[in-house]
Amino acid sequence: MQPANLLLFTLAFAAIAYWLGYTRSRTLAMPLGGIRHLKSLPFYYGARAALWCGIPALIILALWVGFQGKVIQTLVVSSLPQEMIPDSAGQASLLLSQIGNVASGALPRNFAEPAIVEAADRLVQLREQSRLYMNLLVVAVAVLAGFLAWLRIHPRLNARVQVEIILKWVFFACAGLAILTTVGIIFSVAFETLRFFQQISFIDFIFGSHWSPQTALRADQVASQGAFGMIPLFTGTLLISGIAMLVAVPVGLMSAIYLSEYANPQVRGVVKPLLEMLAGIPTVVYGFFAALTVAPFISNLAASFGIEASSQSALAAGAVMGIMIIPFVSSLSDDVINAVPQSLRDGSLALGATQSETMKKVVFPAALPGIMGGILLAVSRAIGETMIVVMAAGLAANLTANPLETVTTVTVQIVTLLTGDQEFDSAKTLAAFALGAMLFLVTLVLNIIALHIVRKYREQYD
């Protein structure tokens, strides 16, 4: 049974345990004169039985699924002959990939070495055994725990308190898991970034003006060790994101002001859903629109004025990206403006201010913290966009401020570096983690700046 099916079975067992616990509590209450003689409502007895049945089984299932792959790989590698045991993580990854391809049938068995074929057979056997043991253990724990919970139900049992305690620990575990996941991401990126800086100078990476991570085939070629200067990538990222924000912020903010302060309900009911539909269009569709319509239009328009423009440009990518993120600014700003207390508007109008003056001097400053949050979300969306940049701006890492030239962004290069089979011990692959770390620091600085602005204006209007 696959883990997904086993998960559904576990949830079904929990539902059955709930029904049995609920029924048993009502049955025990009938001779006593009804459920008012129970310490808790029947719902809590059923919920207690369901939690007892489901939580231990789900924990075992999660741990088993999380660790079985690594354990099986270790057992398979240890069964290989001594001369075939890999010396590095990159060799181990390639060897396990070959064994997995033989096991799945993607690689014919007669094209592989006998030891690889034996390892593939052992891999299939261990996977089947692991799946069988996992099914038996999860089902046994679910049934046994549910039966014990059902057996211990009695009228004086305070099931509500126990359910609340269990749920409190479940919520605490979820919060802790989210924090640990964030910490794990930070440490994993930081570790690989340090490995990258052991091979490439930190100064060359931070202040380098040339990006060419491909290693040359001959040592006498130019940049035989590659060039890893991040300045062209971050320049392209800031250029495209800046163009996108120049499009999205004015249009989105003015749309929000009109819809919240000036539009009648009929117009608002039509325009607001149409604006929000832009957020539901796949980015690849925006990419096609940018590559096939906007980029040629910009190139032809520039040529008509005698200006040289590339067929792929930062202006095309940024303009279409700005259209894509208009709903992020418009929808959030509209909600924030509507959340400003009506008493502020009434007070301003009562003092003789016009509707325009009220908007500019009262409503907008009061809503500025929320508006900044929406703009920050739009900036993060623009920085992280990949598909539009690939299709409309290209992959060339040019250090330029000309929006009519081809540029690329950090996220595009991260995807390019990690595409295909990679050995995670080369500078080319590790550069993706260094770029990710720098992008994380840039985003953190933007968050700090936005938080400072939010706190400044929130103090004035609290």
N, C-alpha and C positions, 0 to 999 in steps of 0.2 A: 504494500500500500504506500502510495506516495505521501510525503509530508503534508501536502495540501489536503488530501483526502482524510488523512489521519487527524488533521486539525478539525475538519468538519465533523468527524466521528466524535472527537472529544467534546466539541460544543453540543453535539446531540446528546451525549451522555450527561453533560451538565444540565441540559434542559429536562431530561428524564429525572435526574436527581432532584431538580427543583419541584417537579410535579409530585414525586414520591414524598418529599419532605413536606410540601404544602398539604397533601392529602393526609399524611400521618398526623400532622398537628391538628387538623380538623377532626380526625377520627378520635384522637385522644381527648379532645375538648368536649365531644358530644356527651359522654357520661357525666361530665362535671357541670353541664348546664350551658354550654356554648363557648365561643371563642373569647368571651370576656373574661373567662377564668384562666386564659393563657397569659404567660408573662410577656409575650410579644405577639404581634399579629402573625397570622399564618404565612404572609408574604415573607417575613424575615426567616422563618424556619426553612422555607423553600430556598431562599437566597443563600442561607448558610450551607445547606446541602449542596447547592450548585457550586458555590465557591470551593468547598472542600473537594468536590469531585474534579473541578476544572483546573484550579490553579496548580496543584502539584503535577498533574499530567502535562499541562502546558509548559511548565518550567523544564520538565525532563525533555519534552519534545524540542524546545528551543535550544537547550544545551546540547542535545544529541545532534541536531542539525548543524549547530554552529561548530562543533569540534570533530564531527565524524570525517569530514573531508581531509583535515590535516592529519588525523590519526591514520587513516587509510593510506594516504600518500607516504607517510613515514614508514608504514609496514611494507608497502610495495617497494620503496627504494631500498630498504634494508634487506629485502630478499634478492636483490640483484647481485651478480658476481662482484667481487672486490674491485676489479679493474674498471667496472662500469659505474661505480658510485660517483656521483658528481662532486666536484671540488668547490663549486660556487653556487650561489643562488640562481644566477642566470642559466648555468648548465642544468641545474635541477629543474628549472621551469621548462626548458626545452625538452628534457628527457621525459618529464611527466606529460607534456603535451603530446609527444610521440606515442607514449603508452596509452594515453586516453584516446588518441585517434585510432589506434589498432583495436582497442576495446570496443569503440563505437562502430567500427567498420568503415570509417572514413579512409583509413589507410589499409590496403590489402595485407594480409598476414604474410604472404610470400615475399613481400618487399621489405620486411622487417627482420632483424636478427632474432634468432631463437630465444635469447634471453629476454628480448623486448616482448615477444609473443607470450612467453611464460608469465612475465610481469603483467601483461594485459589480462590474461586469464585469472591471475590472482586478484587483480583489481576488480574484475567482474564478480568473482566469488565473494570478496570482502564486502562489496556493495550490497549484494543480495543478503549476506548474513547480517550486515548492519541494519538493513531495512527490516528483516524479520525480527531481530532482537528489539529494535525500536518499537515496532508495532506491538509486540507482546508486552513489553515493559509499560508503555504508555497506557494501553488498554487495561492492564492489570492494576496499575496505580489508580486510574480513574474509577474503575469498578470498586476496588477495595476502599478507597477514601470515601466514595459516595455511600457505600454500604455502612461504613462506620458513622458517617454523619447522620444517616437515616436512623441507625440503631440508637444513637444517643439523644434523640429528640424526646423530650418530656415536658409536661406543662410548666414546670418551674424553671426551665432553661430560658435565660435572657438572651434570645437569639439576636435581638436588635443590636445590643451592645457588641456582641461578637462580630456581627456583619459590619458594623461601623468601624470597628478596630481593624478588621481585615481590609476593608476598603481604604482606610487611612494609610495602611502600609503599602497597599497596591499603588495608591497615588504617589506616595513617597518614592517607591521604586521606579515609577515612570519618570518622575522629576529627576531622580538620581541618574537614571539611564540617559536622559537627554543631556545632562551635564557631563557625564562620562563620555558620551559620544562626541560632544564638542571638544572636550579635553583630548580625546584620542585622535581626533582629526588634526588638532593643532600640533600635537607631539609627533604624529606620523609625518606631517608636512615639514615640521622643523627638523626632524631626524634626516629625512632625505635631502633637505636643503643644505644641512651641514656636510653631508657626503658630497654634494655638488661643489661646495666651496672648498673642499679638500682637493679638488681637481682643477677648478677654475678660480682665479683670483677674484676676491670680493670687489676690489676696485675696478677691475675690468668689467665685471658684470653691471655694477651700478652706474659707472660713468662711460661705458663703452658705447660708441655710436654706430656700431655695425653688428648686425645679427645674421649669422650664417652657421647654424648648428650642425650642418652636414659635414662629416669628416671626409677629407679628400682621399682619393685612392692612392696617390703617390706622395711621398714625404716632401718632394721638391715643389709641389703645387702651392699656390697662395692659400694661406689660412688652412694649412694641413691639419691643424688641431681644431678647426672651427672657430667662429667668433660668436661670443655670447654677450654682447652689449644690449642691455634692456631698453635703452633710451628710445630707439625707433619704435619699439612695441608700445611703450607707454605714451609716446607722443601720438601715435596713431589711435590708441584707445581714447585719449583725452580729446583728440580732434573729432572723432566720430561721435563720441558721447556729447561733446559740446554742441555740435550741430544738431544732434537729436534733441537736446534740451532747449535749444533756441527755437525749435519747432514746437515741442510738446508743452513747455511751460506756459508761454503766452496763450496758445490756443486752448489748452486744457483749463487754465485758470480763468480766462475770460468766459469760456463756456460755462464753467461752474458758477461764476458770478451772475451770468445772465439767467441760467436755469433756476438758481436759488432766489434771486432778488427781483427779477424783472419778468420772467416768462409766466404766462398763465398756465393753469394746471393741464389744459389740453396739449399745449405745445411741449411742456415738460414731459408729459406722459409719452410723447412720441420721440422727442429728440434724445432724452437720456438713455433709453434702451438702445437706440441706434448707435450712440457713442460707445456704449459698453460692449456692443457687438464687435468692435474693433479688437478688443482683448481676446476674443474667442477665435480669431483667425489664426491658423498655424503660421509659425514664423517662416516656414519654407514657402508659403504662398506670398508673403511679403518679399521674400528673397527673389522669387520669380518676377514679381512686379517691379522690384528695383532693378534687376538685371536686364529685363526685356523691355521695360517701358521708361523708367526714370533715368537710368544711366545713359541710354542712347539719346534721350531728349536733352539731357544736360550737355552731352558731348556735341550734339548738333547745334545747340543754342550757343555754346562757347565758340564753335567754329564759325558761326555766322558773324560773330563780333571779332574774328581774327585771333581768338585766344585758343591756345593749345590745351586740350583736355583729354584725359585718358578715357578709354571705354569703360573702365572700372575706376570709380573715384570715391573718395571719402564723403563728398557731398551727396552722392546718390544714396549711399548706405545710411548716412546720418539722417537725411530727410525722411526716408522710408521708416527708419527706426523711430524717429520722432512721431510719425503718424501712428505707429504701433503702440507707443506708450502714452498717447494722449488720454486714454481711459484711466490710466493709473493716476494721473494728475487731476483730471476732471471729476471722476467719481468720488475720490477721497476728499478733494477740496469742497465739492458740493455737500457731502455729508457733514464736513466740519463746519461749513458756513451755516448750514441749517441748524447745527447744534448750538450756535451762539444764542444766548437767552434773548427772547423777544423784548424783555424789559430794557435792554441796552438800546435797541432800535427805537422803542417807544420814547425813551428818555431823550435820545438825540433829536428825534422829530419834534418832540414837545418843546425843545429849546430853540426851534426854528431852523434846524439844519435840513437841507434837502436830502432826497433819497441817495443821490450820488455822494454827497458829503458824509452821510451816515455810513455808507459802504466803505469809503476811503479812510475815514478817521476813527470809526468805532468798530464796525463788524470785521473788517479785514485785519486790523491789528489783534483783535481778540481771537480770530481764527488762525493767526499766523503759525502758532506751534503745530497745529494739525496739518496745515498746508505744507509746512516744511517737512513733516513726516511723509506726506504724499510725494513731494518732490524728491526726497531722499530715496524712497522706494523706486521711483522712476529712474533715478541715476543708477541705482544698483542694477535695475533691469537692463539699462543701456550698456553698462560696463560688461555685464555677463552675456550679452547677445553674441551668437556665433554665426548662425546660418545666413543672416542678411549680409554680414561682413564678408563671408566666404564668397557669396554669389555676386555681390555688388561692388566690393572694394578690393577683392583679390587677396593674395597671400604674400605679396612682396613687402618686405620690411624696409620701407623707405623713411628716412629721417627728413620730413618736410612738414611745413605748415600750410602748404597749398591744398585746399580742399578738392581741387580738380585732378589730383594725382592719386595713384594707387597706394594704399597703405594697408596695414593689417593691425590686429589687436592682440592683446595678451591671451585672451581666451581662445582665439583661433589657433595661435601657435601652440598652446597647451594641447588642444585636440590633435593638431598635426604631429606633435612629438610623441603622443601616446597612441597613435593609430598603428595597428598591426602588432606583430610579435616583437617585443622589445626586451632587451636585457637591462635590468634595473641596476646596472653597475657602470654604465657609460654616462659621460657628461651630457650627451644629447638627450637621453631619457630623463636624467635627474634635473635637467634644466626646467622641465615642466613644473617640478615641485618648487624650484626657486622662484619661478614666475608666479605660481600660486601663492607663495608666502608674501611676495611683494604686493600682490593684488589684495591679499588679506589686510596688510598694513595700511594700504591706501584707503580701503573701505573703512577700516577702523578710524582713521583720521577724519574721514567724512562724517562718520557717526558722531564723533566727539564734537565736531563743529556744529552739526545740526542740533545736538543735545544742548550745547551752550545757548544757541539761539532760542530753542524751545523754552529753556529755563528762564531766560531773560524776559521774555514776553509773558510767560505764565505768571511770573511774580507780579507783573503790573496789572494783570486782570483777574487774579484770584480774589 
